[in-house]
Amino acid sequence: MLADGLVRLAISNVALRHGTPESIATDLADLFSPYIEAVLTPAQLVPATAEAAEPEARQPG
């Protein structure tokens, strides 16, 4: 989805360029940064709960 969005924006920008290359790059970074950060943040970095970290503690016996 990200690659598709970037390609479409690049093609659109070639056809209908507005602003300086620097301002366009800043706008695109602002637009895509939250998505890129969410995709690149591994789930392992999210703190696990005590139950998720120790599943054997929930089992009887």
HUFENLIN-V127882 format. One record per backbone hydrogen bond with DSSP energy under -1.0 kcal/mol. NH is the residue of the N-H (numbers start at 1). CO is the residue of the C=O. If there is no record, write none. Layout:
BEGIN
[[NH,CO] [NH,CO]]
END
This chain:
BEGIN
[[5,1] [6,2] [7,3] [8,4] [9,5] [10,6] [11,7] [12,8] [13,9] [14,10] [15,11] [16,12] [24,20] [25,21] [26,22] [27,23] [28,24] [29,25] [30,26] [31,27] [32,28] [33,29] [36,32] [37,33] [38,34] [39,35] [40,36] [45,42] [46,43] [53,49] [54,50] [57,54] [58,55]]
END
